[in-house]
């Protein structure tokens, strides 16, 4: 059963550099958690940030939630980095998709503007 964690947040303007430094340290630890599958992070034009993290199980999510370094990062996040945040932990009920990446035309020749990516 895949678990998806959606972490939405907005950084305090003065915290951008300090948050980036902390994220560089904590990111590899998060990816080393047994049961971690993948993650993607996006920043919208209005500054809202969204990180989606996939885990194999709720047990894997609990391991990360109870990690000592993560606990310190959460404390710093509330005290120093985030104007607000919200965490949603979701069970994936269905998962299907389609990808024709090999036959997809390049953005420059498609006649349409390229899709903006916010990381």
N, C-alpha and C positions, 0 to 999 in steps of 0.2 A: 504494500500500500504506500504510494508516494504521498509525502506531505509537502505542501508548498507554504513557505513563510513569506508573507508580503510585508516589507518594512517600508513605511512611508514616513518621510520626515522633511523638515525644513531647517537648514543650518542658520545659526545666528551669523550675521554678516561678518563679525569680527573673528569667528571661529574657523573659517575656511582652511587656513594653513595648518592650524593645530589638528583639526579633524583629519586632514589628508595624511599627516604624519602618523597619527594613531591608526588610521585605516590601513596604512602600509604594513604596520606591525601586526595587527589583529587578523588581517585577511588570510595570510598563510595558515594561521592557527585554526581558523574556521574551516578551511578546506581540508585540513588534516583530520577532522572529526570522522570517526567510523560511521558510515552511512550517509555522508555528504555526497551529493550527486553533481550539482552544478549551481551556478548563480549568474545573474545579470543585474547590472545597476544602470539606472537611467536618471537623467536630470532634465526636467521639463523646462521650457523657456521661462516659466514664472518662478523657477527656483525650487519647486517641489522635487524631492528625490524619491525614487522607488527602487528598492532592491528586492529581487525575487530569488529565493533560495529553495532548492529542491533537496529533500532528504528521503532516504529509503523508508524511514519509520518515525513514529513519535518518539521512540527511545533515542534515536539519533538527535532529534531536536532537544530532548531533555539533557543529553550529554553536553551539547553546546550551551544551553541555557544555564547550566550549573558550572561551566568552566570558570576557573578563578580569574584568568586574564579577561575573559568576556565580562565577568561581573565587574571588574575594575573599569572596563571600557563603558559599560552601561552607566555606572555611577558618574564617570566623566561626561558622558553624553548628556545626562540630565542636568548636571551642574554647569557645564561649560559650552557644549557644542550645539544642542538642538533648541530651537525656538518651540518646536513641538514634534512629536512623533506618534506613530500608531503601528502596532504589530498585529497582524492577523495570521493565525495558523490554521491552514485549511487542508482537508483531506481531498485528494484528487479523486473525483468520482469516475471520470472518463478522461481519456487522453488519446487523441488521434490527430493526424495532421497530413500534410501533403507538401512536398518540396520538389520543385522542378528546377533547382539551381543550375543544373548543367545546361538546360535549354533556355534559361531566362536571359533576355537580351541585356546588354550593358546599358546603364542608365543614359549614357551619352547618345546611344542610337535608338532608344525606345520612343523618343518623341515626347516623353514625360520628364518632369524634373526629378532629380534623384530624391529618394526618401531620406529625410533627415534622421539621424541617429543621435540620441541623447544619452551619453554615458557619463 
